[in-house]
Amino acid sequence: MNPLVLAVLAENAEVVADTAANVVRALNPLSIIGILIVALLAGLDGILDQFQFHQPIIACSLIGLVTGHLGECIILGGMLQLIALGWANIGAAVAPDAALASVASAIIYVQAENFTDAGRSTAIGLAVALATAGLVLTMLVRTLSVAFVHRADAAAARGSYRGVELWHFIALIFQGLRVAIPAMILLAIPAASVQRGLGLLPDWFTTGMAIGGGFVVAVGYAMVINLMATAEVWPFFFLGFALAPLNQLTLIATGIIGVALAMLYLNLSKARAAGGGGGGAVSGDPLGDILNEY
């Protein structure tokens, strides 16, 4: 047979094999079940706030673990965690759902298989948009929870502890389904379709996503700094910025410095509480009192 024909056949066979491997990986039942379990736990813990499964760094890492992309998803979760630092419910203004954003971004990221900076920025941008739109689900579930509370009240009036527990768990399950159902819908989309759809996005859109993601991270940091802007915290904050560029510091050295600073702060707190260190008023913030004296 013609060598050129053999080369073409071999190349086509490799393409078919790679495509089949991708399909098998995308449709792996264990991975899908694992993602749905993580999504359910993230939705539950978004209300319980007990085990932090709804935090981006945790949810994305767990999805990366069950899909075989642990390292990539840890980086994704870290980037999304920096953005979520500034998310908070203020009055009637509800922040985007961090659990839904984490699960959706990890699913899109894994299915697209574009583990570059541009791929991460696109996944995060789409996930944040989905999480903002997903606030409708949050409002729906909370509205249903009102009916569940009335059912629980009726059970309590009858003296039925089991009935109160039942409606409590039903309300929690709905909170988990609030994230698990969108995750199931995203998983139903073939990975090839996700890759083609993301590949059709113009450069100005992906570049804008990357720039916007950087702005959102800066805004998240600014909101956190605004909340922690107290006299006793500022010295530690600036010290951290001064030590961050030092490449010679290992994680162990950084941890030792942190423990030493914490011990120093506690000793100052005890000294000020005991009244030693001046005759001024004691506010309970040792560094704040020292700085105010000067």
Backbone torsions as a table, in degrees:
resi	resn	phi	psi	omega
1	MET	NA	150.6	-179.4
2	ASN	-58.5	129.8	180.0
3	PRO	-59.3	-33.1	179.3
4	LEU	-64.9	-39.4	178.0
5	VAL	-65.5	-41.1	178.5
6	LEU	-62.6	-39.7	179.2
7	ALA	-64.6	-40.9	179.2
8	VAL	-64.8	-43.1	178.8
9	LEU	-63.0	-41.3	179.5
10	ALA	-64.0	-41.1	179.1
11	GLU	-64.6	-41.9	178.3
12	ASN	-64.2	-37.4	179.0
13	ALA	-64.3	-39.4	177.9
14	GLU	-65.3	-40.8	178.7
15	VAL	-62.8	-44.1	179.2
16	VAL	-63.2	-40.5	179.8
17	ALA	-65.0	-43.3	178.8
18	ASP	-64.0	-41.2	178.7
19	THR	-63.4	-43.3	178.5
20	ALA	-62.8	-40.0	178.9
21	ALA	-63.6	-41.2	178.1
22	ASN	-63.8	-41.3	-179.6
23	VAL	-64.2	-42.4	179.6
24	VAL	-63.5	-42.0	-179.3
25	ARG	-66.1	-38.8	-178.2
26	ALA	-69.7	-32.1	-175.5
27	LEU	-102.7	19.6	179.0
28	ASN	-62.7	115.3	-175.9
29	PRO	-59.4	-37.8	-179.1
30	LEU	-65.4	-39.5	178.3
31	SER	-65.5	-41.9	180.0
32	ILE	-63.6	-44.4	178.5
33	ILE	-62.4	-42.9	178.9
34	GLY	-61.9	-41.7	178.7
35	ILE	-63.4	-42.5	-179.3
36	LEU	-65.6	-36.9	177.1
37	ILE	-65.3	-43.9	177.9
38	VAL	-62.2	-41.8	179.3
39	ALA	-62.8	-41.8	178.7
40	LEU	-63.8	-44.7	179.5
41	LEU	-65.0	-37.6	178.6
42	ALA	-64.8	-41.5	177.6
43	GLY	-65.1	-41.1	178.2
44	LEU	-63.9	-45.6	-174.9
45	ASP	-76.5	-15.0	172.8
46	GLY	-62.2	-24.2	176.4
47	ILE	-99.6	-43.6	-178.8
48	LEU	-69.3	-38.6	-179.1
49	ASP	54.0	44.8	-174.4
50	GLN	-108.3	-49.5	-175.4
51	PHE	-109.0	1.0	174.8
52	GLN	64.3	28.3	175.6
53	PHE	-67.0	-21.7	-178.5
54	HIS	-82.0	-10.0	178.6
55	GLN	-69.7	138.7	-176.0
56	PRO	-56.1	-41.3	-177.2
57	ILE	-64.4	-30.8	179.9
58	ILE	-81.9	-50.5	-176.5
59	ALA	-62.6	-46.6	-179.2
60	CYS	-65.1	-39.3	179.7
61	SER	-64.9	-40.6	179.5
62	LEU	-66.4	-39.5	177.3
63	ILE	-66.4	-38.9	175.0
64	GLY	-63.2	-33.8	179.3
65	LEU	-66.5	-42.8	-176.6
66	VAL	-80.3	-14.8	179.6
67	THR	-105.2	-3.7	178.8
68	GLY	84.6	16.9	178.9
69	HIS	-126.9	54.3	-172.9
70	LEU	-64.3	-50.0	-177.4
71	GLY	-60.0	-45.9	-178.8
72	GLU	-63.8	-40.6	-177.5
73	CYS	-74.7	-26.4	174.3
74	ILE	-64.8	-42.4	177.6
75	ILE	-63.7	-43.1	177.5
76	LEU	-60.3	-46.2	179.7
77	GLY	-63.2	-36.4	177.4
78	GLY	-64.3	-43.0	178.2
79	MET	-63.8	-43.6	-179.3
80	LEU	-69.5	-30.8	178.2
81	GLN	-65.0	-38.0	177.9
82	LEU	-63.4	-36.1	178.2
83	ILE	-70.2	-42.6	-175.3
84	ALA	-71.9	-10.5	178.7
85	LEU	-59.1	-32.5	-177.2
86	GLY	-93.7	4.6	-179.8
87	TRP	-85.6	126.9	178.2
88	ALA	-156.5	146.3	175.4
89	ASN	-80.9	121.5	-179.7
90	ILE	-120.7	107.7	-178.6
91	GLY	62.8	-127.5	179.3
92	ALA	-86.0	-5.3	179.2
93	ALA	-83.6	116.7	-177.4
94	VAL	-100.0	129.8	179.8
95	ALA	-73.6	158.2	175.1
96	PRO	-55.8	149.0	-176.4
97	ASP	-73.3	110.7	-178.3
98	ALA	-64.6	-36.8	-179.7
99	ALA	-64.7	-47.0	179.8
100	LEU	-65.9	-40.4	178.4
101	ALA	-62.6	-40.6	-178.9
102	SER	-65.1	-49.6	-177.7
103	VAL	-65.9	-44.3	-178.1
104	ALA	-65.3	-43.3	-179.6
105	SER	-64.0	-40.5	-180.0
106	ALA	-66.0	-40.3	179.4
107	ILE	-65.5	-47.3	179.3
108	ILE	-62.3	-40.5	-178.5
109	TYR	-64.0	-44.0	-178.6
110	VAL	-71.3	-42.3	-179.1
111	GLN	-67.9	-36.0	179.8
112	ALA	-71.4	-28.0	-179.2
113	GLU	55.9	31.9	174.8
114	ASN	-110.4	90.8	-171.9
115	PHE	-93.3	32.6	176.1
116	THR	-93.9	175.5	177.4
117	ASP	-61.9	-39.8	178.6
118	ALA	-65.1	-38.3	177.9
119	GLY	-64.8	-40.7	178.0
120	ARG	-65.9	-42.4	-179.1
121	SER	-64.5	-39.8	178.9
122	THR	-65.9	-43.6	179.6
123	ALA	-62.6	-41.5	-179.6
124	ILE	-67.6	-42.4	179.8
125	GLY	-61.8	-44.9	178.4
126	LEU	-66.2	-38.9	-178.1
127	ALA	-67.7	-39.5	178.7
128	VAL	-64.9	-39.1	176.1
129	ALA	-62.8	-42.5	177.8
130	LEU	-64.9	-38.7	-179.9
131	ALA	-66.4	-36.5	177.3
132	THR	-66.9	-42.9	176.3
133	ALA	-67.9	-28.1	-179.9
134	GLY	-72.1	-4.5	175.0
135	LEU	-61.6	-23.1	175.3
136	VAL	-61.4	-40.1	177.2
137	LEU	-65.0	-38.3	178.1
138	THR	-61.4	-44.9	179.1
139	MET	-64.0	-38.8	179.9
140	LEU	-64.8	-46.5	-178.3
141	VAL	-65.9	-38.8	179.4
142	ARG	-69.0	-32.8	175.2
143	THR	-66.5	-41.6	177.1
144	LEU	-65.3	-32.0	-179.0
145	SER	-64.0	-28.2	176.8
146	VAL	-60.7	-43.8	177.9
147	ALA	-65.0	-37.9	179.1
148	PHE	-65.2	-36.8	179.1
149	VAL	-65.2	-40.4	177.7
150	HIS	-63.2	-38.5	176.4
151	ARG	-63.6	-41.4	179.1
152	ALA	-66.3	-37.8	176.9
153	ASP	-62.6	-40.6	178.6
154	ALA	-64.5	-39.8	177.5
155	ALA	-65.4	-37.8	178.2
156	ALA	-65.9	-36.6	178.3
157	ALA	-64.7	-31.1	177.1
158	ARG	-81.9	-6.7	-177.6
159	GLY	78.9	22.5	-178.2
160	SER	-95.9	98.2	176.7
161	TYR	-65.9	-37.1	179.4
162	ARG	-63.6	-37.3	178.4
163	GLY	-65.9	-40.0	177.5
164	VAL	-62.4	-44.9	178.7
165	GLU	-62.9	-40.5	-178.2
166	LEU	-60.7	-49.8	-178.9
167	TRP	-69.7	-27.9	174.9
168	HIS	-63.9	-46.7	-179.1
169	PHE	-70.9	-33.1	176.5
170	ILE	-62.2	-43.1	177.9
171	ALA	-62.7	-38.3	178.8
172	LEU	-67.8	-39.7	179.3
173	ILE	-61.4	-39.2	177.7
174	PHE	-64.4	-35.5	176.0
175	GLN	-64.7	-37.4	176.5
176	GLY	-69.1	-39.8	178.8
177	LEU	-65.9	-23.6	177.8
178	ARG	-58.4	-29.5	177.6
179	VAL	-102.5	-34.2	-175.9
180	ALA	-68.7	-37.5	-178.8
181	ILE	-66.6	-48.3	174.1
182	PRO	-59.3	-35.2	177.1
183	ALA	-64.2	-39.0	178.1
184	MET	-64.4	-39.1	178.8
185	ILE	-65.0	-42.2	178.2
186	LEU	-65.3	-37.4	179.0
187	LEU	-69.5	-25.3	178.9
188	ALA	-70.9	-19.4	178.1
189	ILE	-78.0	125.7	-179.6
190	PRO	-59.3	145.6	-179.8
191	ALA	-60.8	-36.3	179.2
192	ALA	-63.1	-38.1	178.6
193	SER	-66.7	-39.3	177.3
194	VAL	-63.5	-43.0	179.7
195	GLN	-64.1	-42.9	178.5
196	ARG	-64.9	-42.5	-179.4
197	GLY	-62.9	-43.7	178.4
198	LEU	-69.9	-30.8	177.6
199	GLY	-69.3	-24.1	179.1
200	LEU	-81.4	-10.9	179.5
201	LEU	-66.2	132.3	-179.4
202	PRO	-68.4	161.3	-178.3
203	ASP	-62.9	-36.9	-178.4
204	TRP	-64.3	-29.8	179.7
205	PHE	-73.5	-48.3	-179.5
206	THR	-65.6	-39.0	176.9
207	THR	-64.5	-41.3	177.3
208	GLY	-63.3	-37.5	176.6
209	MET	-61.8	-42.8	-179.5
210	ALA	-64.8	-44.0	179.8
211	ILE	-66.8	-44.0	178.9
212	GLY	-62.4	-37.6	176.8
213	GLY	-61.2	-39.6	176.9
214	GLY	-64.8	-39.2	177.7
215	PHE	-64.3	-42.1	-178.2
216	VAL	-64.3	-38.2	176.3
217	VAL	-61.6	-43.6	179.4
218	ALA	-63.2	-40.4	178.9
219	VAL	-65.2	-40.8	177.1
220	GLY	-60.2	-45.1	176.6
221	TYR	-61.3	-42.4	-177.9
222	ALA	-62.9	-39.6	179.2
223	MET	-67.1	-39.1	177.9
224	VAL	-65.8	-43.1	178.6
225	ILE	-61.4	-38.9	179.4
226	ASN	-63.3	-34.9	179.6
227	LEU	-74.4	-32.8	-175.3
228	MET	-100.5	15.5	-177.3
229	ALA	-77.8	79.6	176.0
230	THR	-125.2	158.8	-174.3
231	ALA	-62.2	-33.9	-176.3
232	GLU	-81.8	-12.1	-177.4
233	VAL	-101.1	-28.3	-176.1
234	TRP	-55.2	-43.4	179.5
235	PRO	-58.1	-41.9	178.3
236	PHE	-65.6	-36.6	-178.5
237	PHE	-63.7	-48.9	-179.5
238	PHE	-68.6	-34.4	177.0
239	LEU	-63.0	-39.7	177.0
240	GLY	-62.7	-41.3	177.4
241	PHE	-64.8	-35.5	-180.0
242	ALA	-70.2	-34.1	-177.1
243	LEU	-85.4	-20.6	-174.7
244	ALA	-59.3	-41.5	-177.7
245	PRO	-74.0	-8.0	-176.4
246	LEU	-77.4	105.4	-178.0
247	ASN	-72.4	-19.2	-178.2
248	GLN	-72.7	-19.4	-179.4
249	LEU	-77.1	121.9	176.0
250	THR	-86.2	173.4	177.5
251	LEU	-62.5	-36.3	179.1
252	ILE	-65.9	-44.0	179.3
253	ALA	-63.9	-41.3	178.3
254	THR	-63.6	-39.8	177.7
255	GLY	-64.4	-39.0	178.4
256	ILE	-64.7	-41.5	178.0
257	ILE	-62.3	-42.6	179.4
258	GLY	-62.8	-42.7	178.5
259	VAL	-64.7	-40.8	179.5
260	ALA	-63.6	-42.2	178.7
261	LEU	-65.9	-39.0	178.4
262	ALA	-63.9	-42.3	178.2
263	MET	-64.8	-38.7	178.1
264	LEU	-62.5	-43.4	179.7
265	TYR	-63.6	-43.3	179.3
266	LEU	-64.4	-39.7	179.1
267	ASN	-66.5	-39.7	176.3
268	LEU	-63.2	-39.1	-179.9
269	SER	-63.6	-42.9	179.5
270	LYS	-65.8	-39.4	-178.7
271	ALA	-65.7	-41.9	-179.8
272	ARG	-69.5	-35.7	178.8
273	ALA	-66.5	-32.4	179.0
274	ALA	-78.4	-7.6	177.6
275	GLY	89.9	5.2	179.3
276	GLY	-91.8	125.3	178.9
277	GLY	124.5	30.4	176.8
278	GLY	124.2	165.0	-177.3
279	GLY	-102.5	11.5	-178.1
280	GLY	-76.9	173.1	178.9
281	ALA	-70.4	145.9	179.5
282	VAL	-102.1	122.5	-176.9
283	SER	-100.7	-10.0	-175.2
284	GLY	97.4	-8.7	176.7
285	ASP	-112.5	97.0	-171.0
286	PRO	-60.6	-47.0	-179.4
287	LEU	-67.9	-36.2	177.5
288	GLY	-62.0	-41.2	178.0
289	ASP	-64.5	-41.2	-179.7
290	ILE	-64.9	-44.5	-180.0
291	LEU	-66.6	-35.4	-179.6
292	ASN	-67.8	-28.7	179.3
293	GLU	-69.9	-21.1	-179.4
294	TYR	-107.6	NA	NA
